[in-house]
Amino acid sequence: MVGTSVIGGVSVAHEHADLDAIEAACGEGQTETVQSLLRRTDVTEAFALQTCNRAEAYVVTDTEETGRAALDPLVAAVDDDAVEWFDHEASLRHLMRVACGLESLVVGEDQILGQLRDAYATARENGGVGPILDDALTKALHVGERARTETAINEGAVSLGSAAVRLAARRLDLADATALVVGTGEMGTLAARALAEEVDSLVVANRTLARAEHVADTLVCEAEAETTAVGLAALPTALETADLVVTATGADGAVIDADTVATAGETLLIDLAQPRDVAPGTEDMAGVTVRDLDALQSVTDETAERRAAAAREVEDIVDAEFEHLLSQYKRKRADEVIGAMYEGAEGVKRREVARAVSQLEAAGDLTDEQREVVESLADSLVGQLLAAPTKSLRDAAERDDWSTIQTAIRLFDPNSNGTGPLMATGVSPEDIPDARERMPQAVLEQLDD
């Protein structure tokens, strides 16, 4: 029997929301968001993507209304103006745009593709990815890879880390500066790598000293800046000599506050973390200037302008892949219905052939050649009778004429008792698993003709 399912999505991101709103929408984190959504009996699949400048979640449910009800608690503490809602098709298109970096603060940034891939793995590990989200997410990842290999969307400042360096260069002479990078995750490492090419000396700080030492040692091989490593306990001392600090940890709370910078003197702090690494009130300390992700907007706007031509090429790729994905889903739905039609016909054929063979055998000997003639005749009749309906169903799927398909299901589905619809009118085709995997070879041959 054919089911009904649609994707629904919600996003709180930098385009419409500030950092406080994004932090509120992140809740207990990416994994917990997926798990909490799956605890609802009306959610069959769930996915969450959380980065420093976006919090998004997607569910598969029977109706769009049910999906919105499931997602609504995630954004209950966020102003409506900061929230974007997506129906099924809008979710598919938005995921592709996110993967391509078109929705990123730094247009075309590479990190989002890895973040999306990690979020996909997290959702899979927690049982959140089924056939519908799997198609949507793998297509988004594929389109994101195409955008970066076929266009110049990721040329120039390709990360928030490099954008932070450009922002710092507007205020400081980096060539004589000492920089401190706090955090050695992907963002922190990218910032350290970008700074190592610009500053005189660089200190890498991390909760795990061994990790900080590893990153610092790697940078020694890549740049001429003097690099050292410290643990977080040494932050106050490191801040005393730093002209510039870039923070990008994954800590749940602040790692730098007013006490930490009490003896820092003139220092520029750029906070790339979400939740923020720099506590409120730190900017009030004498000589301390704090900039966060919102301040990077001017830098990223310049990057977006330079990448405008490439972005248009990526938009064309997204449009083409989106149409291809929809056609693929429509084909799946049509194949599901056609497969059910042929399965029903095959059942009738087998029954009638058996009856005819039994009667012929009762009247006399029936040779193998005669048996094959009877079976061939039945196959030919089924094929010729269903050829026209097969074409009509595929045409109906292309036109989104689901009322015609619904009628066909009631007529031909062997499981239908004819007392009610087997799927809701107007439901999109994405809820159909790959029916070809379950079809008999004879049916597949008919579909491939």
N, C-alpha and C positions, 0 to 999 in steps of 0.2 A: 504494500500500500504506500502511496506517495504521501510524505509528510509536509509540513509547512514550517519554514524557519526563515528568519531574516536577521541581518546584522544591524545592531544599533550602536552608536558611538557617542562619546562626550569628550570634549577637550577644554582644558584650561591652559592657555599658552601665552607666550610673551606678546603676541600680536594684540591681545585684548586684556591681558591680566598682568598685575604686578607680581613681584616675587612672593608677597604674603599670600596672595590668592592661590598661586601655584603650590606653595608649601601646604596650604590647607587642603587642597585637592589630592595631594600625595598620600594623606592619611598615614597608615602604618607601613607604607612601602609597597613596592611592586608585587612581591610575592603574596603578601597578605591581601592585597586588593583582588588578585585573581582567586585566591582561596575563598574569600568572603563572598564573591559573586557566585562561585560554584556551589556554595552552600544553599543557594536558593534553588528550589525544585523546578522553577520555571526557566532557569538558565542552563542551556546545554553546553555552551562553549564560552570561554572568557579569556580576555587578553588585556594586559596593562602595559603602558609605556610611560616611564617616568625619567625625565632628564632634568638638568638644572634649569631649563626654561620651558618645560611642558609636563603636564600630567594628563594622560589620556587613558580611556578604558573602552573596551568593546565587548559586547555580549551577543550571543545567538539565542534568540527566543522565538516563540510562535508568532508574535506580532510586534510591531514597532512600539505599541503602547506598553507592552510588558517589558520590553527592553529598556525603555525610558524609566519605568518604575524601578527597575533593578539598578540602574546607574544613578538615579537621582540622589540617593543618600551620599554618594561620593562628592557631590558638589553642593551639598546643603549649606555649607558655611561660606560659599562663594557668591558674590553678587551676580545677578543674572547677566549683566552686561559683559562679564568676563568669561561666560560659558558659551561654548559652541556645541550644538547638537547635530548629529549626523544620522540620516536615514540609511537604508541599505546601500544604495548606489553612492551616496555622498561619502560613506565610510570607506568604500573601496577606493574611490578617487583620492580621498584625503591621505590614506595610508601610502599610496604611491607617491604623492607630493612630499610627504614627510621623509620617505626613504630617499628621495632625490635631493633632499636638502632645500627644496623650494619653500618650506615652511620654517626653516631654521633662522636663528638670529644672524648667523653668518651664512648667507645664501651659498648653498653648495658644499657646506662643511662635510668632511668625511666621517666625523665621529658618530653622527646620527645613524649611519648604516650599521655600524658595529653595535650601537645601543639597541637598535631595532632587532638585530639578530640575537642579542643577549636576552631581550625581553621575550622574543619568540621561544627561545630555549627554556626560559623560566616558565612560561605558560604551558609548554609541552610537558615539562617535568611534573607540573601540578595537575595534569589532566585537563587543561583548559582548551587545547587545540584539537578540534575535530575536523571533519572534511570541509566544512564551510570556511572556517577561519584559516585552515591550512592553505586552501587555494588563494585566499585573499592575501595572506602574509607572504607566502612564497612568491606570488606575483609581484608584490611591492618590493621585496628584496631584489628580485630579478630586474625590475625597472630601475631601482636605485643603482645597481651595478652598471646597467646600460648607460645611464646618464653620465656616469663618471668615466666610462671608457670611450663614449662616442661624442662627448661634448667637452667644452672647457669650463664646465660649471664649477669645478673644484680647483681652478688655478688661482694663484694669489694667496690672500690670507685665508687659510683653509680651516682654522680652528679658533675657538674663543681664546685659546692661549696666545696665538699669534696676534689676534685682535687686541688683547690686553697689552702686548708689547708695543703695538702701535699707539695705543692710548697713553702709555707711560712715556713714550718718546716725545710726546707733545709737551711734557712738563719737565723732563729730566734729560741731562746729557748722559745717555746710557753708556757711552764709551768709557766713562770714568766711574760708573756707578757699581755699587754692590747690591746684588739682588738676592732675595730670599724667596724660595718657592716652598710652600707648605702643602704637603700632600703629594703622593707619588702614584695616584691612579692615572687613567688615560689623560685626563685634562691637565693634571699637574705635570705629568711627564712632557706633554706637548708644550706647555708653557716654559718648562725648564729648558727644553731643547731650543725653543725660539729665543729665550733670553741668553743662552750660552753663546749665541752667535753675535750678541750685541754688547754685553756688559763686560766689566773688567774682572769681576769675581762673582761667583754664584754659590749660594748655600742651599742645599736641599734638606728639608726637614720632614720627618715622617714619624708616625707613632712607632713603627718598627724601624729601628736604626739600620738593620741589615738591608732593608729595602731601599732606604735613602742612600746608603753607601753604593748599592748596586746601580741606581740611577746616576749618581754622581760619577762613578767610574765609567759608565757608558758615555757620559757627556765629555769626559776627558778625551776620549777617542774621536769625538765628533767636532769639538770646538776648542778654541785656544783659551777660553776663560778659565781662571783658577776655580776649581770646584771642591767643595767640602760637604760633609754630611753631618747632621745632628739629629738627636731625638727631640720629641716635642717638649721635653722638660727643659731643654736648652733654648727655647724660643725667646725668653726675655733678653738673654745675652746676645742671641743672633740678631734680634731687632735693633740693638744698640748700634750695630755697624751697618745695617741695611738701609739703603736709600729707597728701595722699592721692594714691596712684598706682594706676591701673588699667592692667594690661598685657594685651594681646590680640593679639600678633603671630603670624605664621605661621612664625616662625623654627624651624629644626630643633633649636636648642639654646637655652640660657639667654641672655638679654640683660641681665639684672641679677644681679649677684653681690655678695659681701661687699665687694669693692673698690669697686664702683659706689656703694654706700650708705655708704661709710666716713665721709663728712662730711654725711650726710643729716639726722641728728638724729631727732627724733620724726616718724616717718612710718608711715602705714598702707599696706601694699601688698596689693592684691587682684589675684590672678593668674587670669585667665580663659582662658589659653592652654593648648593641648594639642598638642605637648609643652609643659611648663611654661616660662614666661619667667624665673621667679625660681629661681636655683640653690639647691640644698640648702645649709644653713648660713647663708644670708642672715638668717634669722629670729633667729640668735644674736647679731646685732649690737645694740649698746645702742640703745634707743629705736625699734627697727624691729619692726613687727608684720606678719606675713604671713598672708593668708587666701587660700584657693584655692576651687575649685568645690565641694569638699565642704562648706565653711563656708556656702555659699549655700543649703544644704538647708533651714535654718529659714525663710529668706525665701520660698523657693519653696513650702514646705509651706503657708504662709499664703495664698499666691496660689492654690494648689490647692484649699484649703478654700473660698475665695470663689468659685471657678469650678466647684464640684462640680455645681451644677445644670446649668450649660452642658455640662459633661463628660458628664452622663447623656444629654443630647440628642444629643451627638456619638456616643456609644456606639450609640444607636438608628440614627443615620445609617450608621455602620460596619456594623452588623448587616444593615440593609436592602441596602446596596450589596454586601456580601459575598455574600448570597444571590442577588442579581441577577447578580453575576459568575459564580457557580457555575452558575446556570441558563443563562447565556450560553455557558459552556464545554460544558455538557451538550448544548445545542442544536447547537453546532458538531460535536460528536462524532456525534450522531444524524444530522445532515445529511450528514456524511462517509460514513456507512454507507449511508444512504438514496440518496445520490448514486451510490455504487458499484453499488447494487442496480439503480437505473434505468439506469445506463450499460450494465450487463450485459444488461438486458432490451431496451434500445434496439438493441444489437448483434444480438441474436437476431431482433428484429422486422425490422430492415433486411434481414437475410439471407433471412428467410422471405418477406417482401414481394417482394424481388427475384426469388426463385424462383417465387412465384405469378404475378407479372406476366409473367415469361418464358414460363411454361406457357400462360397465357391468350393472349399474343401469338402463340405457335406455333399455337394453335387458330384464330386469326382476328384481325381488327383489334380493337385495344383503344383505346377513346376516352380522352381526358383525364379526362372525368367518371368513367368506370369505374375508371381508375387511382386517382383521388382517393377513390372509395368503398372500394377495397381498402386504401389507406393509412389512411383514417379508421377502418376496421374494426380494423386492427392497433393503432392508437393507443388505441382504446376498450378493446380486450382487455387491453393492457398496463396501462392506467390502472386498470381494474376489478380485475384480478388483484393489483396491487400496493397497492391502497388499504388493505386490511386490514394487510398487513405494515408499511406505512409508519406507521400509527397505533400498531401494537404496538411498533415500534422506538422511537418517540418516548416512549411510555409506559415502555419499558424504561430509556431514558436518564434519565428523571425519577426512576425508582426505583433508579438506580445498578445495574441488572441487566446487568452487562457480559458475563456468560456468554452471555446470549441474543443480544446484539449481536455477540459474537465468532462465534457460530454463524452468524448472518446474513451476516457478512463472508465466511466460508468458502463459503457457499452462493452468494453473489451477486457477490463481487468478481471481475471479469474477469481479474485478474492472479493469482488464487489457483489453485494446482494441487490444492488440497484435501489436501495432505500435512501441514499443520501450522497452528498458530494464527498469525494475523496480528497479534495484539496480546496482551499479557499480561492475564490475568484480574485485575480489581481496579484496573487502572490508571485514574487519574482522566482526565477529558476535556480537560485543559488542553493536552495534547500535539497537539491537532488544529488545524492551520491553518484559515483560513476556506475551507472547501470550496466555498462558493457561488461564489467567484471563478472556479472551474474548471469549474463545472457548465454543461451546455448549457441553453438557454432552456427547452426542453421539460421538463427535470427541475425547473428552478426553478418553473415554473408548477405542477407537481404538488405541490411542497413548500409553495407559498404557498396552496394550496387549503385 
